[in-house]
Amino acid sequence: QVQLVESGGDLVQPGGSLRLSCAVSGFAISSDGMSWYRQAPGKERELVAVINTFGHSTYYADSVKGRFTISRDNAKNTMYLQMNSLKPEHTSVYYCRVRMSWGQGTQVTVSS
């Protein structure tokens, strides 16, 4: 059974940092590209970042370039999203995706 579990979301002040994790079970991620999405209230889900199989190639949405870093640890079957210099507009539920599967999401709230 494929399962993706996100964690690391929290309430953080503007300018703060968070590290999200996406732990995958049910298959080995080493052969798959992976991605992070987010969905803010009243908005459509949008792509945030993508990482290829071995982490040598990444893509970021313009809105997060220079602030977010996607990475992966195939040995731990886990993907990460390091988020720095957070702004209120980064407030969303963040989801990981691999193959056609989604996690349940983790809430990130940026507010003073």
Secondary structure, 3 states (H helix, E strand, C coil): CCEEEEECCCEECCCCCEEEEEEEECCCHHHCCEEEEEECCCCCCEEEEEECCCCCCEEECCCCCCCEEEEEEHHHCEEEEEECCCCHHHCEEEEEEECCEECCCEEEEECC
